[in-house]
Amino acid sequence: MTYKTINTELAHNVLTITLNRPESLNAFNDEMIRETTSAFKQAGKDKETRSVVITGSGRAFSSGQDLKEINERQGEFSIGQHIRLGYNKLILAMVTLEKPVIAAVNGVAAGAGCSVALAADIRIASDNASFIQIFSRVGLIPDSGSTWLLPRLIGYARAYEMAITSDRISAKKALSWGLVNEVTPPDQLMEIGYGWARTIASGPTLAYGLTKRAMYRGFNQSLVQSLDYESQLQELTGRSEDFKEGIQAFVEKRDAIFEGK
């Protein structure tokens, strides 16, 4: 599929989505929100896609909402409707995608751009990347899932600090806070991020997807409910071709060849 504001490339079962409005630091306009959502939905349908990398072109991951576009629509614009019909669909497309999503954060991730990075399963950041909950600078609350995702990643106190101060959090601090999984030199970011994705794509991706489903569901249920749900999902993985292959490879003392089935 051809897009105007993003680039996509599928290789070695890894779909790379590149936000591509570098002149605006990859700020999200309506078209880019729709196209990015579409790419994630397509990834869910495509059997060849077994993991996804999202990154930005140029100097930024994403500076967030394109405020110039919002300013041009004053008087006819409902920000709540904009979020419900745009960003909410994008974030849900990411967190409900039962395939691992890696954010390769190459520069600033601010506002909704930060929220998109938070919605990934793993975050790899270059050492010149930064994360900013910039909403309060224009009198808004964090949106696009940030009030739900961020406290679960780094705890309430630090999440609230980011929200009310709009301070820039460096990649080094983000790593110490548990916001990112790894920090790399800028020139190695895509190599390392893609390496993560390619390794994951060769694994038992059916199990990876169901693990993601179980963990997100576990945020909102009791231990007893989670134990029961784990048993239901384990019944599915226990009948999978990947499980059969894993057992056979163990017996034969060789590396398993998983197909995500």
C-alpha positions as CSV (number, residue, x, y, z in Angstrom):
1,M,0.0,0.0,0.0
2,T,1.3,3.5,-0.9
3,Y,1.2,6.2,1.8
4,K,1.9,9.9,1.6
5,T,3.1,10.7,5.2
6,I,4.7,7.4,6.2
7,N,7.0,4.9,4.6
8,T,6.6,1.1,5.1
9,E,8.9,-1.7,4.3
10,L,8.6,-5.4,4.9
11,A,11.7,-7.6,5.1
12,H,12.6,-10.7,7.0
13,N,9.0,-10.8,8.5
14,V,9.6,-7.3,10.0
15,L,7.4,-4.4,9.0
16,T,9.2,-1.0,9.4
17,I,6.9,2.0,9.7
18,T,8.7,5.3,9.3
19,L,6.9,8.5,10.2
20,N,7.8,10.8,7.3
21,R,7.1,14.4,7.8
22,P,10.6,15.5,8.7
23,E,10.0,19.2,7.9
24,S,7.6,19.3,10.8
25,L,9.6,16.9,13.0
26,N,7.1,14.2,12.1
27,A,4.2,16.1,13.7
28,F,0.9,14.2,13.3
29,N,-1.7,15.7,11.0
30,D,-5.0,13.9,10.3
31,E,-3.5,12.1,7.3
32,M,-0.6,10.7,9.2
33,I,-2.8,9.5,12.0
34,R,-5.0,7.7,9.5
35,E,-2.1,6.2,7.6
36,T,-0.2,5.0,10.7
37,T,-3.4,3.4,12.0
38,S,-4.0,1.8,8.7
39,A,-0.4,0.4,8.6
40,F,-0.8,-1.2,12.0
41,K,-4.2,-2.7,11.1
42,Q,-2.7,-4.1,7.9
43,A,0.1,-5.6,9.9
44,G,-2.4,-7.5,11.9
45,K,-3.9,-9.0,8.8
46,D,-0.6,-9.8,7.0
47,K,0.7,-13.3,7.8
48,E,4.1,-12.3,6.6
49,T,4.5,-9.6,9.2
50,R,5.6,-11.1,12.5
51,S,7.0,-8.0,14.2
52,V,6.8,-4.2,13.7
53,V,9.3,-1.4,14.1
54,I,8.1,2.2,14.2
55,T,10.6,5.1,13.9
56,G,10.8,8.6,12.5
57,S,12.7,10.2,9.6
58,G,15.1,13.0,10.1
59,R,15.9,14.5,13.6
60,A,12.7,13.4,15.4
61,F,10.6,10.5,16.3
62,S,7.6,12.7,16.4
63,S,6.9,16.2,17.9
64,G,3.3,15.3,18.5
65,Q,0.2,17.0,17.1
66,D,0.7,19.4,14.3
67,L,-0.5,22.5,16.1
68,K,-0.5,24.6,12.9
69,E,-3.2,22.4,11.6
70,I,-5.2,22.8,14.8
71,N,-4.8,26.6,14.8
72,E,-6.1,26.8,11.2
73,R,-9.3,25.0,12.3
74,Q,-10.2,27.1,15.4
75,G,-13.9,27.7,15.7
76,E,-14.9,24.5,14.0
77,F,-12.7,22.1,15.8
78,S,-13.6,19.6,18.6
79,I,-10.4,18.4,20.2
80,G,-12.3,15.5,22.0
81,Q,-13.7,14.3,18.7
82,H,-10.3,14.6,17.1
83,I,-8.8,12.4,19.7
84,R,-11.6,9.8,19.7
85,L,-11.6,9.5,15.9
86,G,-7.9,9.7,15.5
87,Y,-5.3,9.0,18.2
88,N,-7.5,6.7,20.2
89,K,-7.9,4.4,17.1
90,L,-4.1,4.5,16.5
91,I,-3.2,3.6,20.1
92,L,-5.7,0.8,20.2
93,A,-4.4,-0.5,16.8
94,M,-1.0,-0.7,18.4
95,V,-1.8,-2.2,21.8
96,T,-4.3,-4.8,20.4
97,L,-1.9,-5.9,17.6
98,E,-0.9,-9.4,18.7
99,K,2.6,-9.0,17.3
100,P,5.5,-7.3,19.0
101,V,6.0,-3.6,18.3
102,I,9.3,-1.9,18.8
103,A,9.7,1.8,18.8
104,A,13.1,2.9,17.6
105,V,13.1,6.4,19.0
106,N,15.6,8.4,17.0
107,G,15.0,11.9,18.5
108,V,12.4,13.8,20.4
109,A,9.1,12.0,21.2
110,A,6.8,14.7,22.4
111,G,3.0,14.9,23.2
112,A,1.1,12.4,21.1
113,G,4.5,11.3,19.6
114,C,5.5,10.3,23.1
115,S,2.2,8.5,23.5
116,V,2.8,6.5,20.3
117,A,6.2,5.5,21.7
118,L,4.6,4.4,24.9
119,A,2.1,2.2,23.1
120,A,5.0,0.1,21.7
121,D,6.0,-3.0,23.5
122,I,9.7,-2.3,23.5
123,R,11.4,1.0,23.2
124,I,15.0,1.4,21.9
125,A,16.3,4.9,22.0
126,S,19.3,6.7,20.6
127,D,21.3,8.5,23.2
128,N,20.1,11.9,21.7
129,A,16.4,10.9,22.0
130,S,14.1,12.5,24.6
131,F,10.6,12.1,25.9
132,I,8.3,15.1,26.7
133,Q,4.7,15.1,28.0
134,I,4.3,18.5,26.5
135,F,0.6,18.9,26.8
136,S,0.5,21.2,29.8
137,R,2.5,23.8,27.9
138,V,-0.6,24.5,25.9
139,G,-3.0,24.0,28.8
140,L,-4.0,20.4,28.0
141,I,-3.9,17.1,29.8
142,P,-1.9,14.1,28.4
143,D,-3.9,12.1,25.9
144,S,-3.6,9.3,23.4
145,G,-3.2,6.8,26.2
146,S,-0.5,8.6,28.2
147,T,-2.5,8.8,31.4
148,W,-3.0,5.0,31.3
149,L,0.3,3.8,29.8
150,L,2.9,6.1,31.5
151,P,2.0,5.4,35.2
152,R,2.1,1.7,34.4
153,L,5.6,2.0,33.0
154,I,7.3,4.3,35.4
155,G,4.9,4.8,38.4
156,Y,2.5,7.5,39.3
157,A,4.9,10.0,40.9
158,R,7.3,10.2,37.9
159,A,4.4,10.1,35.4
160,Y,2.7,13.0,37.1
161,E,5.9,14.9,37.3
162,M,6.4,14.5,33.5
163,A,2.8,15.6,32.9
164,I,2.8,18.8,35.0
165,T,6.4,20.0,34.4
166,S,6.6,19.1,30.6
167,D,10.3,18.6,31.3
168,R,12.4,16.9,28.6
169,I,13.5,13.4,29.8
170,S,16.8,12.3,28.3
171,A,17.3,8.8,27.0
172,K,19.7,8.1,29.9
173,K,17.1,9.1,32.5
174,A,14.4,7.3,30.5
175,L,16.5,4.1,30.8
176,S,17.0,4.5,34.5
177,W,13.3,5.1,35.0
178,G,12.4,1.9,33.0
179,L,10.8,4.0,30.2
180,V,13.1,2.4,27.5
181,N,14.7,-1.0,27.2
182,E,18.0,0.1,25.7
183,V,19.9,3.2,24.7
184,T,22.2,3.1,21.7
185,P,24.5,5.5,19.7
186,P,22.5,7.3,17.1
187,D,24.3,5.6,14.2
188,Q,23.5,2.1,15.6
189,L,19.8,2.7,16.5
190,M,18.2,1.1,13.4
191,E,20.7,-1.7,13.3
192,I,20.0,-2.6,16.9
193,G,16.3,-2.0,16.8
194,Y,15.9,-4.0,13.6
195,G,18.1,-6.7,15.2
196,W,15.6,-7.0,18.1
197,A,12.7,-7.1,15.7
198,R,14.2,-9.7,13.4
199,T,15.1,-12.0,16.4
200,I,11.6,-11.6,17.7
201,A,10.1,-12.3,14.3
202,S,11.9,-15.7,14.1
203,G,10.5,-16.7,17.5
204,P,7.1,-18.2,18.6
205,T,5.2,-15.1,17.6
206,L,1.8,-16.7,18.4
207,A,2.9,-17.0,22.0
208,Y,4.3,-13.5,22.0
209,G,1.0,-12.1,20.8
210,L,-1.0,-14.0,23.4
211,T,1.4,-12.9,26.1
212,K,0.8,-9.3,25.1
213,R,-3.0,-9.9,25.3
214,A,-2.7,-11.5,28.7
215,M,-0.5,-8.7,30.2
216,Y,-2.8,-5.9,29.0
217,R,-5.9,-7.7,30.2
218,G,-4.1,-8.3,33.6
219,F,-3.9,-4.6,34.2
220,N,-7.6,-4.6,34.9
221,Q,-8.3,-7.9,36.6
222,S,-7.5,-9.8,39.7
223,L,-4.8,-12.4,40.2
224,V,-7.5,-15.2,40.3
225,Q,-8.9,-13.9,37.0
226,S,-5.4,-13.7,35.4
227,L,-4.6,-17.3,36.5
228,D,-7.7,-18.5,34.8
229,Y,-7.1,-16.5,31.7
230,E,-3.5,-17.8,31.5
231,S,-4.8,-21.3,31.5
232,Q,-7.2,-20.6,28.7
233,L,-4.4,-19.0,26.5
234,Q,-2.0,-21.8,27.4
235,E,-4.5,-24.3,26.1
236,L,-4.3,-22.5,22.7
237,T,-0.5,-22.3,22.6
238,G,-0.3,-25.9,23.8
239,R,-2.1,-27.0,20.6
240,S,0.0,-24.8,18.3
241,E,2.5,-26.0,15.7
242,D,5.1,-23.8,17.4
243,F,4.8,-25.8,20.7
244,K,5.1,-29.1,18.8
245,E,8.2,-27.8,17.0
246,G,9.7,-26.5,20.3
247,I,9.3,-29.8,22.0
248,Q,10.7,-31.7,19.0
249,A,13.7,-29.3,18.8
250,F,14.3,-29.8,22.5
251,V,14.3,-33.6,22.2
252,E,16.6,-33.4,19.1
253,K,18.9,-30.9,20.7
254,R,18.6,-28.3,17.9
255,D,17.3,-24.8,17.5
256,A,13.5,-24.6,17.0
257,I,12.2,-23.2,13.7
258,F,9.0,-21.3,14.6
259,E,6.4,-20.1,12.2
260,G,4.0,-18.3,14.5
261,K,1.3,-20.9,14.1
